[in-house]
Amino acid sequence: MVATASSAVLRIWYEANDATLFVTFVGGKTYAYEGVPVPLCRAFLAAESYGRFFNAHIRDRYPYRLVKSRRTK
């Protein structure tokens, strides 16, 4: 798991055995993106801007599901 210094993305981690990328956003929601190839995950981790990279290369391109949401009051 990689904690980020991003204004949009809080944490990123990858499960290579099933090619699933997990992204936790600063709002507290964690999503699992299925079928993300290893090279794309590596490029995401190396990106100058996680938010821009996510929007350009991952968002709306891979099936996803909500894994967890932080409770809000």
N, C-alpha and C positions, 0 to 999 in steps of 0.2 A: 504494500500500500504506500502510495506517495501522497503526502500532504503538500498542498500547493500554496503559492503566494499569489493567488488569483482573486480577482473581484467577482468571479462567476463560479469557479470550480473549487471545491474544498478538498476533495480527495479523489484519487484515481487508483484503481487496481484492476488486475487482469488475471483471469483464470484460463491458462493456456490449454488445459485438457478439454475444455468445451468452447474455446474462443469467445469468452464472454468478458466484456469490458464493463466494469462497474464505475459509475461516476456519481459522486455526492456533490450536490450543488450547495452554494452558500445558504440557500433557504432551508436546507435540511433534508431535502428529498434525495434518495438514492435510486438510480435507475440502472438496470442491467441491459446492455446492448449486445445482442447475439450475433455471432458470425463475424466479428471484427478480426481481421487478419493481424498476425503478430507485427509485420512491418508498419502497419498503420498505427498500432498501439505504441510502438517505439517512437514513431514520428510525433504522436500526440504528447508523449512524455518529454520530448525534446523541443516542443514548440515554444516560441517566444511568448505567445499569448494562448493560453488554454481555451479561453472562451471563443476566440476567433477561429482557432483550429477546429474545435468541436462543432461550431456552426457551419463551417465550410466543408468538413469531411465526414462527420459522424451523424449529426442531427438529421432526421428524416431520411437517412440512407440505410439504417439497420433496424431490424425489429427490436423493440424494447418493451420493458415492463417496469412498473414501479416496484421496488423492493422494500423500501422503507421510507417513512415520512416522520420527521420530528414533530412532536406535538407542539401546537401553538396555543396560547391562552386567549 
